[in-house]
Amino acid sequence: MALPANQQLRIWGIAIAVFLVVMWLLGDVILPFVLGGAVAYLLDPIADWLERRGFSRIAATILISVCAVLVFAIVNLAVLPTLVRQANSLIDTFPRLSENLQSWLAVHVPSLMDQDSTIRQSLQSLGEMLKERGAALVETVLSSALSVLNILLLVVIVPVVAFYLLLDWDRMVARIDDLLPRDHAPTIRKLAHDIDKTLASFIRGQGVVMLILGTYYAIALMLAQLQFGLVIGAIAGLLTFIPYVGALVGGALAIGLALFQFWGDWLHIAIIAGIFFSGQFIEGNILTPKLVGDSVGLHPVWLLLALSAFGSLFGFVGMLVAVPVSAALGVLARFAVDQYKQGRLYKGLETQDQAGRD
């Protein structure tokens, strides 16, 4: 005999509360394990594909791991040094860009550039602030990323966790399935399948979109001879994960720098702007519909709310789990709406009486 509904709700409520408390208490301690789990989840379809073609699970896992290490090494040797160098140069350039803007305003709008003008003082302070804060941010990130502890976490623990989770992924899923309450197992399996479909469509698809757009922006901007094209392309590609933010930040940076670098050469400026407009057109009309799909069910506003709320509560770990949690909540909300529409509260007594007479 199944437990009463109120007892089941109490048990599930306690489980959710314990999960949130553990996340809040452990924080960054579980970061490598969350990252390792995310990597294993993303790579599991590749392992399944290799298994269908005759590889054993261990052979598929080893092959994927070797390829991942090679890609990681190539990126660190070929791309990362240039990216860091351009990022530092971009930060150092901010004061000069502020001075150029002041000179342009002094020529075209001299009334705004008096010595006591608020705009002049604001531009001067803005340039210095961007240089100081930007340099401090890069220094903090690099010193943190290059610390012994973080090297241990990111270079050792995350790959090891990802390797073993990928190796045992199917067995873990089977064991979890065996622990499901028998009365509700079919419903839970259906909900889990819907959540997995949503996550697969969004995370894997959005990851490919980010990679394609970041590569396109970086190569196109460098071919257009825009300074710092690589770092701007990388920023735009990474921020594409957050709805609208990648296009706004990357486009503003690229077009703003193009105005300073190519002022008067309107064709060059139009080319830079055209790169971002074409990138957004390709993303909205080709990449996102084909790779992410329309059935994901993650509204941009809902995703932004989840990222903001979980990031504020649980830090970087919260931002990592925001997408799967928001996807799960979306699936559960749609399930609850379906149940509501099938119940008496929605249909009413008259509808049920009419169905009984028929």
HELIX and SHEET records of a PDB file:
HELIX    1   1 ALA A    5  LEU A   26  1                                  22    
HELIX    2   2 GLY A   27  ILE A   30  5                                   4    
HELIX    3   3 LEU A   31  ARG A   52  1                                  22    
HELIX    4   4 ARG A   57  ALA A   78  1                                  22    
HELIX    5   5 LEU A   80  HIS A  108  1                                  29    
HELIX    6   6 PRO A  110  MET A  113  5                                   4    
HELIX    7   7 THR A  118  ALA A  145  1                                  28    
HELIX    8   8 VAL A  148  ILE A  151  1                                   4    
HELIX    9   9 LEU A  152  ILE A  157  3                                   6    
HELIX   10  10 VAL A  158  LEU A  167  1                                  10    
HELIX   11  11 TRP A  169  ASP A  178  1                                  10    
HELIX   12  12 ALA A  185  LEU A  199  1                                  15    
HELIX   13  13 ALA A  200  ARG A  204  3                                   5    
HELIX   14  14 GLY A  205  LEU A  223  1                                  19    
HELIX   15  15 GLY A  229  LEU A  239  1                                  11    
HELIX   16  16 VAL A  245  GLN A  261  1                                  17    
HELIX   17  17 TRP A  266  ILE A  282  1                                  17    
HELIX   18  18 GLU A  283  VAL A  292  3                                  10    
HELIX   19  19 PRO A  300  GLN A  342  1                                  43    
HELIX   20  20 ARG A  344  ARG A  357  1                                  14    
END                                                                             
